[in-house]
Amino acid sequence: MSSQSNVMPESSLRAKGIAAGATPAARLMYWSVRRELWENRTIYVAPVAIACVFLFGFSISILHLLVEMHAAPWLDPMQQRELFGQPYEFAEDLIMGTALLVGLFYSADALYGERRDRSILFWKSAPVSDLITVLSKAAIPMVILPLLAFAITVLTQWMMLMISSAVLLGSGQNVAILWSRVGIFHRWPMLLFHFLCIHGLWQSPIYAWLLLISVWARRVPILWATLPLLAIGIAEKVAFNTMYLGSLIGNRFTGGSEGTAIMEHGREMDPMMLFAPFHFFLNPGLWLGLAVTAAFLTAAIRLRRYRGPI
């Protein structure tokens, strides 16, 4: 069967007003991002599933809250805040870790998958450029996933607070202590900043590297992305007894000292948390990482022009 029957001719596309130049780039970007969400449901299913499992466990263990409330009056405010805030902090960390894993696996498969299932032939015939395609896929782990994880975290913590309040009211306990010491409302702005800037901007070179390997590799991109770096790290350790590469990569995963300080200041209600964003944007490592991200994405865009199905 001729492939011409499956691809609309360019004259037909222009006649229907869907030529590449007829559709604004912003609209193409919007629909490309929506397509990624339609085709990769794990992006939102995995964090939601983890949040539901956590809420189920939290609901079972809620009776411990009654015991903690009896001990709360004899604790100072900092100890009360630590006592009541631990489950909420654990929920934050759990959803953060899930979002990171989803972003890593998505990036490693994003451009490789369309070559594996041969859908690249269809999308190359559509009026969507390689630039829009790669940027829309990069936007998922760098923008969409952090925002989604933040929204799920806020909803999860709010439901935890409602469940706790209902249990305390049912047992005749004082809910005001819980609401004043749990400390989630003041942390939400810093949590949003952490998701967008640490999981989005700071870790962007990791996602861009995986996207580059995804468009280049012909088999198992996750191995091509990790094994060479592991080999270089081992060679560096054996030859020079140093671990600069491992420290550099680890710094990107953990958010560095700036990311740790932002979360710690926010959780402890430290006044210095107001200045943490300024220190973050003044960090040379951030701008160096963004430059590396731009280089990797540019290479991925150019490579995709010449890549066909596997």
C-alpha positions as a Markdown table, in Angstrom:
| # | Residue | x | y | z |
|---|---|---|---|---|
| 1 | Met | 0.0 | 0.0 | 0.0 |
| 2 | Ser | 1.3 | 3.4 | -0.9 |
| 3 | Ser | 2.2 | 5.7 | 2.0 |
| 4 | Gln | 0.7 | 8.6 | 0.0 |
| 5 | Ser | -2.8 | 7.5 | 1.0 |
| 6 | Asn | -1.9 | 7.9 | 4.7 |
| 7 | Val | -0.4 | 11.4 | 4.5 |
| 8 | Met | -2.4 | 14.5 | 3.4 |
| 9 | Pro | -0.7 | 16.5 | 0.6 |
| 10 | Glu | 0.6 | 19.9 | 1.5 |
| 11 | Ser | -1.9 | 21.6 | -0.8 |
| 12 | Ser | -4.7 | 20.0 | 1.1 |
| 13 | Leu | -3.3 | 21.1 | 4.4 |
| 14 | Arg | -3.0 | 24.7 | 3.2 |
| 15 | Ala | -6.5 | 24.6 | 1.9 |
| 16 | Lys | -7.8 | 23.7 | 5.3 |
| 17 | Gly | -5.8 | 26.4 | 7.0 |
| 18 | Ile | -3.6 | 24.1 | 9.1 |
| 19 | Ala | -0.3 | 24.8 | 7.4 |
| 20 | Ala | 2.6 | 25.3 | 9.8 |
| 21 | Gly | 2.6 | 29.1 | 9.3 |
| 22 | Ala | -1.2 | 29.4 | 9.8 |
| 23 | Thr | -1.2 | 28.2 | 13.4 |
| 24 | Pro | 0.4 | 30.3 | 16.1 |
| 25 | Ala | 3.4 | 28.7 | 17.8 |
| 26 | Ala | 1.8 | 29.2 | 21.2 |
| 27 | Arg | -1.2 | 27.2 | 20.1 |
| 28 | Leu | 0.9 | 24.4 | 18.6 |
| 29 | Met | 2.9 | 24.3 | 21.9 |
| 30 | Tyr | -0.3 | 24.1 | 23.9 |
| 31 | Trp | -1.8 | 21.2 | 21.9 |
| 32 | Ser | 1.6 | 19.4 | 21.8 |
| 33 | Val | 1.8 | 19.6 | 25.6 |
| 34 | Arg | -1.8 | 18.3 | 25.9 |
| 35 | Arg | -0.9 | 15.5 | 23.5 |
| 36 | Glu | 1.9 | 14.4 | 25.9 |
| 37 | Leu | -0.5 | 14.4 | 28.8 |
| 38 | Trp | -3.0 | 12.3 | 26.8 |
| 39 | Glu | -0.4 | 9.8 | 25.7 |
| 40 | Asn | 1.5 | 9.5 | 29.0 |
| 41 | Arg | -1.0 | 9.1 | 31.7 |
| 42 | Thr | 1.7 | 8.1 | 34.2 |
| 43 | Ile | 2.6 | 11.8 | 34.5 |
| 44 | Tyr | -0.4 | 12.4 | 36.6 |
| 45 | Val | -1.6 | 8.9 | 37.6 |
| 46 | Ala | 1.6 | 8.0 | 39.5 |
| 47 | Pro | 1.7 | 11.0 | 41.8 |
| 48 | Val | -2.1 | 10.7 | 42.4 |
| 49 | Ala | -1.8 | 7.0 | 43.2 |
| 50 | Ile | 1.0 | 7.6 | 45.6 |
| 51 | Ala | -0.9 | 10.4 | 47.3 |
| 52 | Cys | -4.0 | 8.1 | 47.6 |
| 53 | Val | -1.9 | 5.3 | 49.2 |
| 54 | Phe | -0.4 | 7.7 | 51.6 |
| 55 | Leu | -3.8 | 9.1 | 52.6 |
| 56 | Phe | -5.1 | 5.6 | 53.2 |
| 57 | Gly | -2.1 | 4.8 | 55.5 |
| 58 | Phe | -2.5 | 8.2 | 57.2 |
| 59 | Ser | -6.2 | 7.5 | 57.8 |
| 60 | Ile | -5.4 | 4.2 | 59.5 |
| 61 | Ser | -2.7 | 5.7 | 61.7 |
| 62 | Ile | -4.8 | 8.7 | 62.7 |
| 63 | Leu | -5.4 | 7.3 | 66.2 |
| 64 | His | -1.8 | 8.1 | 67.0 |
| 65 | Leu | -2.8 | 11.8 | 66.7 |
| 66 | Leu | -5.0 | 11.4 | 69.8 |
| 67 | Val | -2.0 | 10.2 | 71.8 |
| 68 | Glu | 0.1 | 13.1 | 70.5 |
| 69 | Met | -2.5 | 15.6 | 71.5 |
| 70 | His | -2.3 | 14.5 | 75.1 |
| 71 | Ala | 1.4 | 15.1 | 75.1 |
| 72 | Ala | 1.3 | 18.4 | 73.1 |
| 73 | Pro | 0.6 | 20.7 | 76.1 |
| 74 | Trp | 3.9 | 19.7 | 77.8 |
| 75 | Leu | 6.0 | 20.5 | 74.6 |
| 76 | Asp | 7.4 | 23.8 | 73.5 |
| 77 | Pro | 6.1 | 25.4 | 70.3 |
| 78 | Met | 9.0 | 24.1 | 68.2 |
| 79 | Gln | 8.6 | 20.5 | 69.5 |
| 80 | Gln | 4.8 | 20.8 | 68.8 |
| 81 | Arg | 5.5 | 22.0 | 65.2 |
| 82 | Glu | 7.9 | 19.1 | 64.7 |
| 83 | Leu | 5.5 | 16.6 | 66.2 |
| 84 | Phe | 2.5 | 17.6 | 64.1 |
| 85 | Gly | 4.4 | 18.5 | 60.9 |
| 86 | Gln | 6.3 | 15.3 | 60.3 |
| 87 | Pro | 3.5 | 13.5 | 58.4 |
| 88 | Tyr | 3.0 | 16.5 | 56.2 |
| 89 | Glu | 6.7 | 16.8 | 55.4 |
| 90 | Phe | 6.8 | 13.1 | 54.6 |
| 91 | Ala | 3.9 | 13.6 | 52.2 |
| 92 | Glu | 5.9 | 16.4 | 50.5 |
| 93 | Asp | 9.0 | 14.3 | 50.2 |
| 94 | Leu | 7.1 | 11.2 | 48.9 |
| 95 | Ile | 5.3 | 13.1 | 46.1 |
| 96 | Met | 8.6 | 15.0 | 45.2 |
| 97 | Gly | 10.4 | 11.7 | 44.8 |
| 98 | Thr | 7.6 | 10.2 | 42.7 |
| 99 | Ala | 7.6 | 13.3 | 40.5 |
| 100 | Leu | 11.3 | 13.0 | 40.0 |
| 101 | Leu | 11.2 | 9.4 | 39.0 |
| 102 | Val | 8.3 | 10.0 | 36.6 |
| 103 | Gly | 10.2 | 12.9 | 35.0 |
| 104 | Leu | 13.4 | 10.8 | 34.6 |
| 105 | Phe | 11.6 | 7.8 | 33.0 |
| 106 | Tyr | 9.4 | 10.1 | 30.8 |
| 107 | Ser | 12.4 | 12.1 | 29.5 |
| 108 | Ala | 14.4 | 8.9 | 28.7 |
| 109 | Asp | 11.5 | 7.5 | 26.6 |
| 110 | Ala | 9.9 | 10.7 | 25.2 |
| 111 | Leu | 11.7 | 10.9 | 21.9 |
| 112 | Tyr | 12.7 | 7.3 | 21.7 |
| 113 | Gly | 9.1 | 6.1 | 22.1 |
| 114 | Glu | 7.9 | 7.9 | 19.0 |
| 115 | Arg | 10.6 | 6.3 | 16.9 |
| 116 | Arg | 9.9 | 2.9 | 18.4 |
| 117 | Asp | 6.1 | 2.9 | 17.7 |
| 118 | Arg | 6.7 | 4.7 | 14.4 |
| 119 | Ser | 4.4 | 7.6 | 15.3 |
| 120 | Ile | 7.2 | 9.9 | 14.4 |
| 121 | Leu | 6.2 | 9.4 | 10.7 |
| 122 | Phe | 2.8 | 10.9 | 11.5 |
| 123 | Trp | 4.1 | 13.8 | 13.6 |
| 124 | Lys | 6.7 | 14.7 | 11.0 |
| 125 | Ser | 3.9 | 15.0 | 8.4 |
| 126 | Ala | 1.9 | 17.2 | 10.7 |
| 127 | Pro | 2.5 | 21.0 | 10.8 |
| 128 | Val | 4.5 | 20.8 | 14.1 |
| 129 | Ser | 8.2 | 21.6 | 13.9 |
| 130 | Asp | 11.0 | 19.7 | 15.7 |
| 131 | Leu | 11.4 | 22.8 | 17.9 |
| 132 | Ile | 7.9 | 22.7 | 19.1 |
| 133 | Thr | 8.0 | 18.9 | 19.6 |
| 134 | Val | 11.1 | 18.9 | 21.7 |
| 135 | Leu | 10.2 | 21.9 | 23.7 |
| 136 | Ser | 6.8 | 20.5 | 24.5 |
| 137 | Lys | 8.4 | 17.3 | 25.7 |
| 138 | Ala | 10.9 | 19.2 | 27.8 |
| 139 | Ala | 8.1 | 21.3 | 29.3 |
| 140 | Ile | 6.6 | 18.2 | 30.9 |
| 141 | Pro | 9.3 | 17.4 | 33.5 |
| 142 | Met | 10.5 | 21.0 | 33.8 |
| 143 | Val | 7.1 | 22.8 | 34.2 |
| 144 | Ile | 4.0 | 20.7 | 34.0 |
| 145 | Leu | 5.1 | 17.9 | 36.4 |
| 146 | Pro | 6.4 | 20.3 | 39.1 |
| 147 | Leu | 3.1 | 22.2 | 39.0 |
| 148 | Leu | 1.1 | 19.0 | 39.0 |
| 149 | Ala | 3.1 | 17.6 | 42.0 |
| 150 | Phe | 2.6 | 20.9 | 43.9 |
| 151 | Ala | -1.1 | 20.8 | 43.4 |
| 152 | Ile | -1.3 | 17.1 | 44.5 |
| 153 | Thr | 0.8 | 17.9 | 47.5 |
| 154 | Val | -1.4 | 20.8 | 48.6 |
| 155 | Leu | -4.6 | 18.7 | 48.1 |
| 156 | Thr | -3.1 | 15.8 | 50.0 |
| 157 | Gln | -2.0 | 18.0 | 52.9 |
| 158 | Trp | -5.4 | 19.7 | 53.0 |
| 159 | Met | -7.2 | 16.4 | 53.1 |
| 160 | Met | -4.8 | 15.2 | 55.9 |
| 161 | Leu | -5.7 | 18.3 | 57.9 |
| 162 | Met | -9.4 | 17.8 | 57.4 |
| 163 | Ile | -9.2 | 14.1 | 58.5 |
| 164 | Ser | -7.2 | 15.1 | 61.5 |
| 165 | Ser | -9.6 | 17.9 | 62.4 |
| 166 | Ala | -12.6 | 15.6 | 62.1 |
| 167 | Val | -11.0 | 13.0 | 64.4 |
| 168 | Leu | -10.1 | 15.5 | 67.0 |
| 169 | Leu | -13.5 | 17.1 | 66.9 |
| 170 | Gly | -15.2 | 13.7 | 67.3 |
| 171 | Ser | -13.1 | 13.0 | 70.4 |
| 172 | Gly | -13.6 | 16.4 | 71.9 |
| 173 | Gln | -10.0 | 17.5 | 71.5 |
| 174 | Asn | -8.8 | 21.1 | 70.8 |
| 175 | Val | -8.3 | 21.5 | 67.0 |
| 176 | Ala | -6.8 | 25.0 | 67.4 |
| 177 | Ile | -3.4 | 23.5 | 68.6 |
| 178 | Leu | -3.2 | 21.3 | 65.4 |
| 179 | Trp | -4.0 | 24.2 | 63.0 |
| 180 | Ser | -1.6 | 26.6 | 64.7 |
| 181 | Arg | 1.3 | 24.1 | 64.9 |
| 182 | Val | 1.0 | 22.0 | 61.7 |
| 183 | Gly | 2.5 | 24.9 | 59.7 |
| 184 | Ile | 1.5 | 23.9 | 56.1 |
| 185 | Phe | 0.0 | 27.2 | 54.9 |
| 186 | His | 3.1 | 29.3 | 55.3 |
| 187 | Arg | 5.1 | 26.5 | 53.6 |
| 188 | Trp | 3.0 | 26.3 | 50.4 |
| 189 | Pro | 4.6 | 29.4 | 48.7 |
| 190 | Met | 8.1 | 28.1 | 49.4 |
| 191 | Leu | 7.0 | 24.6 | 48.3 |
| 192 | Leu | 5.8 | 26.0 | 45.0 |
| 193 | Phe | 9.1 | 27.8 | 44.6 |
| 194 | His | 10.9 | 24.5 | 45.4 |
| 195 | Phe | 9.0 | 22.5 | 42.8 |
| 196 | Leu | 9.4 | 25.0 | 40.0 |
| 197 | Cys | 13.0 | 26.2 | 40.7 |
| 198 | Ile | 14.6 | 23.1 | 42.1 |
| 199 | His | 12.7 | 20.3 | 40.3 |
| 200 | Gly | 12.2 | 22.5 | 37.2 |
| 201 | Leu | 15.2 | 24.8 | 36.6 |
| 202 | Trp | 17.9 | 23.3 | 38.7 |
| 203 | Gln | 17.4 | 19.7 | 37.5 |
| 204 | Ser | 16.7 | 20.8 | 33.9 |
| 205 | Pro | 20.1 | 19.6 | 32.7 |
| 206 | Ile | 19.3 | 16.1 | 33.8 |
| 207 | Tyr | 16.0 | 16.1 | 31.8 |
| 208 | Ala | 17.6 | 17.7 | 28.8 |
| 209 | Trp | 20.4 | 15.1 | 28.8 |
| 210 | Leu | 17.9 | 12.3 | 28.9 |
| 211 | Leu | 15.9 | 13.9 | 26.0 |
| 212 | Leu | 19.1 | 14.1 | 24.0 |
| 213 | Ile | 19.9 | 10.5 | 24.5 |
| 214 | Ser | 16.3 | 9.6 | 23.9 |
| 215 | Val | 16.4 | 11.0 | 20.4 |
| 216 | Trp | 19.9 | 9.5 | 19.7 |
| 217 | Ala | 19.8 | 6.0 | 21.1 |
| 218 | Arg | 18.6 | 3.1 | 19.0 |
| 219 | Arg | 18.1 | 0.8 | 22.0 |
| 220 | Val | 17.5 | 1.2 | 25.8 |
| 221 | Pro | 18.1 | 4.9 | 26.1 |
| 222 | Ile | 18.2 | 4.8 | 29.9 |
| 223 | Leu | 21.3 | 2.6 | 29.8 |
| 224 | Trp | 23.0 | 4.9 | 27.3 |
| 225 | Ala | 22.3 | 7.8 | 29.5 |
| 226 | Thr | 23.6 | 6.3 | 32.7 |
| 227 | Leu | 26.3 | 3.7 | 31.9 |
| 228 | Pro | 28.8 | 6.1 | 30.2 |
| 229 | Leu | 28.5 | 8.6 | 33.1 |
| 230 | Leu | 29.0 | 5.7 | 35.6 |
| 231 | Ala | 32.0 | 4.5 | 33.6 |
| 232 | Ile | 33.6 | 8.0 | 33.6 |
| 233 | Gly | 32.9 | 8.3 | 37.3 |
| 234 | Ile | 34.6 | 5.0 | 38.1 |
| 235 | Ala | 37.6 | 5.9 | 35.8 |
| 236 | Glu | 37.9 | 9.2 | 37.6 |
| 237 | Lys | 37.9 | 7.5 | 41.0 |
| 238 | Val | 40.5 | 4.9 | 40.0 |
| 239 | Ala | 42.8 | 7.4 | 38.2 |
| 240 | Phe | 42.6 | 10.4 | 40.4 |
| 241 | Asn | 40.8 | 9.3 | 43.6 |
| 242 | Thr | 38.3 | 12.1 | 43.1 |
| 243 | Met | 34.5 | 12.1 | 42.6 |
| 244 | Tyr | 33.9 | 15.4 | 40.9 |
| 245 | Leu | 31.5 | 14.0 | 38.3 |
| 246 | Gly | 29.5 | 12.1 | 40.9 |
| 247 | Ser | 29.3 | 15.2 | 43.2 |
| 248 | Leu | 28.2 | 17.3 | 40.2 |
| 249 | Ile | 25.4 | 15.0 | 39.2 |
| 250 | Gly | 24.4 | 14.4 | 42.8 |
| 251 | Asn | 24.2 | 18.1 | 43.4 |
| 252 | Arg | 21.7 | 18.4 | 40.5 |
| 253 | Phe | 19.5 | 15.6 | 41.9 |
| 254 | Thr | 19.5 | 16.9 | 45.5 |
| 255 | Gly | 19.0 | 20.6 | 44.6 |
| 256 | Gly | 22.3 | 21.6 | 46.0 |
| 257 | Ser | 22.8 | 23.7 | 49.1 |
| 258 | Glu | 20.3 | 26.3 | 47.9 |
| 259 | Gly | 17.5 | 23.8 | 47.5 |
| 260 | Thr | 18.1 | 22.2 | 50.9 |
| 261 | Ala | 18.2 | 25.7 | 52.5 |
| 262 | Ile | 14.9 | 26.7 | 50.9 |
| 263 | Met | 13.1 | 23.7 | 52.2 |
| 264 | Glu | 14.6 | 23.8 | 55.7 |
| 265 | His | 14.0 | 27.6 | 56.1 |
| 266 | Gly | 10.4 | 27.1 | 54.9 |
| 267 | Arg | 9.7 | 24.2 | 57.3 |
| 268 | Glu | 11.2 | 25.9 | 60.3 |
| 269 | Met | 9.5 | 29.3 | 59.5 |
| 270 | Asp | 12.9 | 30.9 | 59.5 |
| 271 | Pro | 12.7 | 34.6 | 58.4 |
| 272 | Met | 15.7 | 34.0 | 56.1 |
| 273 | Met | 13.4 | 32.0 | 53.8 |
| 274 | Leu | 12.2 | 35.3 | 52.4 |
| 275 | Phe | 15.8 | 35.9 | 51.0 |
| 276 | Ala | 16.4 | 32.3 | 49.8 |
| 277 | Pro | 14.9 | 32.9 | 46.3 |
| 278 | Phe | 17.3 | 35.8 | 45.7 |
| 279 | His | 20.3 | 33.7 | 46.7 |
| 280 | Phe | 19.0 | 30.9 | 44.4 |
| 281 | Phe | 18.8 | 33.2 | 41.3 |
| 282 | Leu | 22.3 | 34.6 | 42.1 |
| 283 | Asn | 23.8 | 31.2 | 42.1 |
| 284 | Pro | 26.2 | 30.8 | 39.0 |
| 285 | Gly | 25.5 | 27.1 | 39.0 |
| 286 | Leu | 21.9 | 27.8 | 38.1 |
| 287 | Trp | 22.8 | 29.8 | 35.0 |
| 288 | Leu | 25.5 | 27.3 | 34.0 |
| 289 | Gly | 23.0 | 24.5 | 34.2 |
| 290 | Leu | 20.5 | 26.4 | 32.1 |
| 291 | Ala | 23.1 | 27.0 | 29.5 |
| 292 | Val | 23.9 | 23.3 | 29.4 |
| 293 | Thr | 20.2 | 22.6 | 29.2 |
| 294 | Ala | 19.8 | 24.9 | 26.2 |
| 295 | Ala | 22.8 | 23.2 | 24.5 |
| 296 | Phe | 21.3 | 19.7 | 25.0 |
| 297 | Leu | 17.9 | 20.7 | 23.8 |
| 298 | Thr | 19.4 | 22.4 | 20.7 |
| 299 | Ala | 21.3 | 19.2 | 19.9 |
| 300 | Ala | 18.1 | 17.1 | 20.4 |
| 301 | Ile | 16.1 | 19.4 | 18.1 |
| 302 | Arg | 18.8 | 19.1 | 15.3 |
| 303 | Leu | 19.0 | 15.3 | 15.8 |
| 304 | Arg | 15.3 | 14.8 | 15.5 |
| 305 | Arg | 15.3 | 16.3 | 12.0 |
| 306 | Tyr | 17.2 | 13.3 | 10.7 |
| 307 | Arg | 15.8 | 10.6 | 12.9 |
| 308 | Gly | 13.3 | 8.0 | 11.6 |
| 309 | Pro | 11.6 | 5.0 | 13.1 |
| 310 | Ile | 13.7 | 2.3 | 14.6 |
